[in-house]
């Protein structure tokens, strides 16, 4: 009985791999099968589980580098792409089962590539653009290139719409959305007056005036105030124009401060309800 127990213990032992990232791909395939077998039997959270899982990740990093190579022309920093691909590799390891009739590499690469594509999809746009317009931009680029080659000139909106089977408004919308793919820093130099040298782009962009937001409110509020009783309008003027206290207003009108408070509350509630009611 003791001999049997010893045999089982030895057969379940895994090799201690000191440099998993240096394991050749063909060796990694065989070792991965062995490590996946153990991963399915050890308790999650234990030191052995962490060793098995981490070794699997490091042994299969070559899959990430292989998948990332497809996107070499999409970015200057390959390190970012590899890091994103690692997320896909980890997801594949956590979801792979030996019972699947497939090699781990075949199973993992789509996860890695999918994670990288998701990264480009979510980060390549300088501003948020709806998915349908992102897709329309791609089709617009293809249609523009095709028509430019065929016609020998830049295609018109109507020609693009006919080829893409879209309305002209949809084509224009896609053209506008394409501007969200690139952005320019507000600190970018702009060639201005030769005597003054270069200026920053921000110097030519107007700032938002917070007071403009009040214009629409004033237009909406004016008829509502006009519809109040004369005494209610007078109280509003004394409180918010002359900036008198409720006690001072009460002295002016010969009523108590409490009565002024009730009148103000009622009037403001009525105005607020009128502001929130959609125009008929």
BELFENLIN-V307500 format. One record per residue. N is the residue number from 0. OMEGA is omega in radians with two decimals (none if undefined). BURIAL is + if it has 9 or more other ideal C-beta (glycine too) atoms within 8 Angstrom, else -. D_FIRST is the distance of its C-alpha to the first C-alpha in whole Angstrom. Layout:
n,omega,burial,d_first
N,OMEGA,BURIAL,D_FIRST
N,OMEGA,BURIAL,D_FIRST
This chain:
n,omega,burial,d_first
0,3.12,-,0
1,3.14,-,4
2,3.14,-,5
3,3.14,-,5
4,3.13,-,6
5,-3.13,-,9
6,3.14,-,10
7,-3.13,-,11
8,-3.14,-,13
9,-3.09,-,15
10,-3.10,-,16
11,3.14,-,17
12,3.11,-,19
13,3.09,+,23
14,3.07,-,25
15,-3.10,-,28
16,-3.05,+,31
17,-3.13,-,34
18,-3.06,-,37
19,-3.10,+,36
20,-3.12,-,39
21,-3.14,-,40
22,3.14,+,37
23,-3.09,-,39
24,-3.12,-,39
25,3.08,-,38
26,-3.14,-,35
27,3.14,+,35
28,-3.13,+,34
29,-3.14,-,31
30,-3.14,+,30
31,3.12,+,31
32,3.12,+,29
33,-3.10,+,26
34,3.09,+,27
35,3.09,+,28
36,3.12,+,25
37,-3.11,+,23
38,-3.11,+,26
39,-3.05,-,26
40,-3.09,-,22
41,-3.10,+,23
42,-3.14,-,25
43,3.12,-,29
44,3.13,-,31
45,3.13,-,28
46,3.14,-,28
47,3.12,-,26
48,-3.14,+,28
49,3.13,+,31
50,-3.11,+,30
51,-3.09,+,29
52,-3.13,+,32
53,3.12,+,34
54,3.08,+,33
55,3.14,+,33
56,-3.08,+,37
57,-3.14,+,38
58,-3.04,+,36
59,3.10,+,39
60,3.11,+,42
61,3.08,-,43
62,3.13,+,44
63,-3.14,+,46
64,3.10,+,48
65,-3.11,-,48
66,-3.13,+,49
67,3.13,+,52
68,3.12,-,53
69,-3.04,-,55
70,-3.06,+,57
71,-3.10,-,58
72,-3.08,-,62
73,-3.09,-,61
74,3.14,-,61
75,-3.04,-,62
76,-3.13,-,59
77,-3.12,-,56
78,3.12,-,53
79,-3.12,+,54
80,3.13,+,53
81,3.14,+,50
82,3.10,-,49
83,3.11,+,50
84,3.11,+,48
85,3.10,+,45
86,3.10,+,45
87,3.12,+,45
88,-3.13,+,42
89,3.09,+,40
90,-3.14,+,41
91,3.13,+,39
92,-3.11,+,36
93,-3.07,-,36
94,-3.09,-,37
95,3.08,+,35
96,-3.13,-,32
97,-3.12,-,30
98,3.11,-,31
99,-3.14,-,34
100,-3.12,-,36
101,3.07,-,37
102,-3.13,-,37
103,-3.13,+,37
104,3.12,+,40
105,-3.13,-,42
106,-2.98,+,41
107,-3.04,+,41
108,3.10,+,45
109,3.08,-,47
110,-3.10,+,45
111,-3.14,+,46
112,3.14,+,50
113,3.14,+,50
114,3.12,+,50
115,3.12,+,52
116,3.12,-,55
117,3.11,-,55
118,3.13,+,55
119,-3.13,+,58
120,-3.04,-,60
121,-3.03,-,59
122,-3.05,-,61
123,-3.12,-,63
124,-3.13,+,66
125,3.06,-,68
126,-3.11,-,69
127,3.11,-,67
128,3.14,+,68
129,-3.09,-,67
130,-3.09,-,65
131,3.12,-,67
132,3.04,+,70
133,3.13,+,67
134,3.13,-,66
135,3.12,+,70
136,3.14,+,71
137,3.13,-,69
138,3.13,+,71
139,3.14,+,74
140,3.13,+,73
141,-3.11,-,72
142,-3.14,+,76
143,3.14,+,78
144,-3.12,-,77
145,-3.11,+,77
146,3.12,+,81
147,3.12,+,82
148,-3.09,-,81
149,-3.03,-,83
150,-3.11,-,86
151,3.12,-,86
152,3.09,-,86
153,-3.11,-,85
154,3.08,+,84
155,-3.12,-,86
156,-3.12,+,84
157,3.13,-,85
158,3.09,+,84
159,-3.13,+,80
160,-3.13,+,80
161,-3.12,-,81
162,-3.07,+,79
163,-3.12,+,76
164,3.09,-,77
165,3.01,+,77
166,3.13,-,80
167,3.11,+,82
168,3.13,-,81
169,3.09,+,78
170,3.11,+,78
171,3.12,+,80
172,3.12,+,77
173,3.11,+,75
174,3.12,+,77
175,-3.13,-,77
176,-3.13,+,73
177,3.11,+,73
178,3.13,-,75
179,-3.11,+,72
180,3.14,+,70
181,3.08,-,71
182,3.10,-,73
183,-3.14,-,75
184,3.07,-,75
185,3.11,-,78
186,-3.11,-,78
187,-3.11,-,79
188,3.10,-,82
189,-3.13,+,85
190,-3.13,-,88
191,3.13,-,91
192,-3.11,-,94
193,-3.12,-,95
194,-3.09,-,97
195,-3.14,-,94
196,-3.10,-,91
197,3.09,-,87
198,3.11,+,86
199,3.13,+,83
200,-3.11,+,82
201,-3.12,-,82
202,-3.08,-,86
203,-3.11,-,87
204,-3.13,-,85
205,3.10,-,86
206,3.13,-,84
207,3.13,-,84
208,-3.11,-,87
209,-3.11,-,85
210,-3.13,-,88
211,-3.13,-,88
212,-3.11,-,86
213,-3.06,-,88
214,-3.13,-,91
215,3.12,-,89
216,3.14,+,89
217,-3.13,-,92
218,-3.14,-,94
219,-3.04,+,92
220,-3.04,+,93
221,-3.14,-,96
222,3.12,-,97
223,3.11,+,95
224,3.13,+,97
225,-3.12,-,100
226,3.13,-,99
227,3.02,+,99
228,-3.05,-,102
229,-3.13,-,104
230,3.13,-,103
231,3.10,+,99
232,3.13,+,100
233,3.12,+,102
234,3.10,+,99
235,-3.13,+,97
236,-3.13,+,100
237,-3.07,+,100
238,-2.97,+,96
239,3.07,-,95
240,3.12,-,98
241,3.09,-,100
242,3.05,-,97
243,3.06,+,98
244,3.12,-,96
245,3.11,+,96
246,3.13,-,98
247,3.09,+,101
248,3.12,+,101
249,3.10,+,101
250,-3.14,-,104
251,-3.03,-,106
252,3.14,+,105
253,3.09,-,106
254,-3.13,-,103
255,3.06,-,100
256,3.13,+,97
257,3.13,-,94
258,3.09,+,96
259,3.13,+,96
260,3.14,+,93
261,-3.14,-,92
262,3.11,+,95
263,-3.13,+,93
264,3.14,-,89
265,-3.10,-,91
266,-3.14,+,93
267,3.09,-,90
268,3.12,-,87
269,3.13,+,90
270,-3.13,+,90
271,3.10,-,86
272,3.11,-,86
273,3.13,+,89
274,-3.08,+,87
275,-3.14,-,84
276,3.13,-,85
277,3.12,-,85
278,-3.11,-,89
279,none,-,90
